[in-house]
Amino acid sequence: MARTLITALLAAAAVVTPAAASQGPLQVASKIFVEQRALDKAGAVSTSLAPATRAVPGDHVVFVLAYRNTGAQPLSDIVLDNPVPGAITYRAPGAGSAAPELSVDGKTYGALAQLRVPTASGGSRAATSNDVRHIRWRIATVPAGGQGQLAFKAVLK
């Protein structure tokens, strides 16, 4: 089951919006890593990332989106949207990554503190990280030959 879940998570990885995709040769690759913790001889905990070939509920995972412009011209106004499967809880941007815009419905994006979730009574409540279903980054320009990566941390439910 864990292997099937990882395969499903990879299939749900980043999509480039049609406007960006029509601009040219933007390549996007998605990878998922599992955080592994170990004690060194001094008893200190160290954390490393390993490719996610197997994961179980409670594992901390990191989604990485690597992008590259293989063309001879710069690309502009790129939007990368990464769906967040229901089996994942968003936690934070990855180390060194720009903070993404978050969404609970795939339509309205912003900081988590700004998002609301409808309730059965017709009202709404403040969104939590468990409610996040899309993560989006906007990239103003990727120069010809330019590349970068974006990441976010999550927990497997």
Secondary structure, DSSP 8 states (H G I E B T S, - for coil): -HHHHHHHHHHT--EE-HHHHTTS-EEEEEEEEEEEEEE-TTS-EEEEEEE-S---TT-EEEEEEEEEE-SSS-EEEEEEEEE--TTEEEEEE-TT----EEESSSS--B-GGG-EEE-TTS-EEE--GGG--EEEEEEEEE-TT-EEEEEEEEEE-
